[in-house]
Amino acid sequence: MNKTILIVDDDDILRKALGTGLRSEDFNVISSNSAENASDILNRMSVDAIVLDRMMTGMDGLTFLRTLRGAGNATPVLMLTALSGSENAIAGLTDGANDYLAKPFQVRELILRLNNIIRKNATALNKMPLGLIFTDNEFFISTDHKTPQILALSGEEKKLLQHLTSPLGNIVPAAPMVAKRLRNKLNLVLSHLDIITIRGRGYKLIDKSATPTT
């Protein structure tokens, strides 16, 4: 299946040029001229990666990126900027960008970098905790070489577990009751997994069997 890329840039000419280049490489492309509009798009659908301009009218790229990561969205982001200096790259990467590309750039380089962050993200998503499998949009429990059994979750619980494991280690804001129900269901079938509270930030899934003891 072709990968879907969301381009977020208020420069009409650059946005169209990127769209043409990406479509020529068989990507599906969705374009947005503002961070606010991009947020609406991501509330309705998921994409494989985001090409994000740092400097935009309205909400800027860094603010949008921080909001995205704060909501638990781990979609790979390639940030574009006309700003020079390593401190600007560091700021973007610190706030959650997966890669950083300075303008002007060649579309071919952008495509290579996009493929790289998408591939790395797919590898991270495949690294589920022992006993937990995600396939066909469902979570399954697999223990003691038995046939995997579906983990019965509500829509809210499944969405939370997806964010907690995409990748494992994500800190995700969630309603306390949803996190509590999910924790109880996991504890019943996989005692080595737990959901802990990160004060002021949300919840994190940990694998206690992989945590060194002192």
C-alpha positions in Angstrom: 0.0 0.0 0.0 1.3 3.5 -0.9 2.4 5.6 2.0 0.5 8.8 2.8 2.3 12.0 3.5 0.8 15.2 5.0 2.6 18.4 3.8 2.1 21.3 6.1 3.5 24.6 4.6 2.0 28.0 4.0 4.1 28.5 0.9 1.8 27.6 -2.0 4.6 27.2 -4.6 6.7 24.9 -2.4 3.7 22.9 -1.2 2.7 22.2 -4.8 6.2 21.3 -5.9 6.6 18.9 -3.0 3.3 17.3 -3.8 4.3 16.8 -7.4 7.6 15.3 -6.5 6.1 12.9 -3.9 3.3 11.8 -6.2 5.9 11.0 -8.8 7.4 8.5 -6.3 4.0 6.9 -5.7 3.3 8.6 -2.4 -0.3 9.6 -1.6 -0.2 13.3 -0.7 -2.4 15.5 1.5 -1.6 19.2 1.7 -2.4 21.8 4.3 -1.5 25.5 4.3 -1.6 25.8 8.1 -1.0 24.0 11.3 -4.6 24.5 12.4 -5.9 22.9 9.3 -3.4 20.0 9.7 -4.7 19.4 13.2 -8.2 19.0 11.8 -6.9 16.5 9.2 -5.1 14.4 11.8 -8.2 14.3 14.0 -10.0 12.6 11.1 -7.3 10.3 9.8 -3.7 9.0 10.2 -0.8 9.4 7.9 2.6 7.7 7.5 4.7 10.9 7.8 4.4 14.6 8.0 6.6 17.2 6.2 6.3 20.3 8.4 7.5 23.8 7.8 8.9 25.5 10.9 8.0 29.1 10.1 4.3 29.6 9.2 1.6 32.2 9.8 -0.7 31.4 12.6 0.6 28.4 14.7 4.3 27.8 13.9 5.7 24.4 13.2 7.4 23.9 16.6 4.2 24.7 18.5 2.3 22.3 16.3 4.9 19.6 16.8 4.9 20.0 20.6 1.1 19.8 20.5 1.2 16.7 18.4 3.7 14.9 20.6 1.9 16.1 23.8 -1.3 14.4 22.5 0.6 11.1 22.0 0.8 11.2 18.3 4.1 9.6 17.2 3.7 10.1 13.4 7.2 10.6 11.9 7.9 14.3 11.2 10.4 15.8 8.8 10.8 19.4 9.6 11.7 22.0 7.0 13.3 25.4 7.8 15.0 28.4 6.2 16.7 29.1 9.5 20.4 28.4 9.6 22.5 27.2 12.6 22.7 23.9 14.5 20.7 25.4 17.4 17.6 25.4 15.2 18.0 21.8 14.2 18.5 20.9 17.9 15.3 22.8 18.8 13.3 20.9 16.3 14.7 17.5 17.2 14.3 18.2 20.9 10.6 19.0 20.4 10.0 15.7 18.6 11.0 16.0 15.0 12.5 12.8 13.5 14.7 14.6 11.0 15.5 18.2 9.9 16.1 19.6 6.4 17.3 23.1 5.7 16.0 25.1 2.7 16.9 25.1 -0.1 16.9 21.3 -0.6 16.5 18.8 -3.4 13.3 16.9 -3.5 15.2 13.7 -4.0 17.0 14.2 -0.6 13.7 14.9 1.1 12.2 11.6 -0.3 15.3 9.6 0.9 14.9 11.2 4.4 11.2 10.5 4.4 11.7 6.8 3.5 14.3 6.6 6.3 12.0 7.9 9.1 9.1 5.9 7.9 11.2 2.7 7.9 12.5 3.5 11.4 9.0 4.1 12.7 7.7 0.8 11.2 10.6 -1.0 13.0 9.7 0.7 16.3 6.0 -0.2 15.9 6.9 -3.9 15.4 8.7 -4.0 18.8 5.8 -5.0 21.0 6.3 -6.1 24.6 6.6 -9.9 25.1 3.2 -11.5 24.9 1.5 -8.6 23.2 0.8 -8.7 19.4 -0.9 -6.0 17.3 -2.3 -7.1 13.9 -5.4 -6.5 11.8 -6.2 -3.5 14.0 -6.5 -5.7 17.1 -4.4 -6.5 20.1 -3.8 -10.2 20.9 -2.3 -12.0 23.9 0.2 -14.8 23.2 1.6 -16.8 26.1 3.1 -20.3 26.6 3.0 -21.1 22.9 -0.8 -21.1 22.9 -3.0 -19.7 20.1 -3.1 -15.9 20.5 -6.3 -14.7 22.0 -7.8 -11.3 21.3 -7.5 -8.7 24.1 -11.1 -7.3 24.5 -10.7 -3.6 24.6 -13.1 -0.6 24.3 -12.3 1.9 21.5 -10.8 4.3 24.0 -8.7 1.6 25.6 -7.4 0.3 22.2 -6.5 3.8 21.1 -4.6 4.4 24.4 -2.7 1.1 24.1 -1.8 2.0 20.5 -0.3 5.3 21.6 1.5 3.7 24.5 3.2 1.1 22.2 3.9 3.4 19.2 6.7 3.1 20.3 6.9 1.5 23.7 8.0 4.3 26.1 5.6 7.0 24.8 4.1 9.2 27.5 0.4 9.6 26.7 -2.3 11.9 28.2 -5.5 10.0 28.9 -8.6 10.0 31.1 -7.7 8.3 34.4 -10.6 5.8 34.2 -9.6 4.7 30.7 -6.0 4.2 31.9 -7.2 2.3 35.0 -9.4 0.0 33.0 -6.6 -0.8 30.5 -4.1 -1.4 33.3 -6.5 -3.9 35.0 -7.1 -5.8 31.8 -3.3 -6.0 31.0 -2.5 -7.1 34.6 -4.9 -10.0 34.4 -3.2 -11.5 31.4 0.4 -10.1 31.3 1.6 -9.5 34.8 5.0 -8.2 33.6 3.3 -5.2 32.0 2.1 -2.1 33.9 0.9 1.4 33.2 2.4 4.0 35.4 1.5 7.6 35.9 4.0 10.3 34.9 3.0 13.3 37.0 1.7 16.2 34.9 2.2 14.4 31.6 0.2 11.3 31.3 0.8 7.5 31.4 3.5 5.2 30.3 3.5 1.4 29.6 6.5 -0.4 31.1 7.8 -3.9 30.9 8.8 -4.9 34.4 10.6 -8.0 33.3 13.0 -5.7 31.3 13.6 -3.3 34.1 16.8 -4.0 36.0 16.5 -4.5 39.7 18.8 -3.0 42.3 
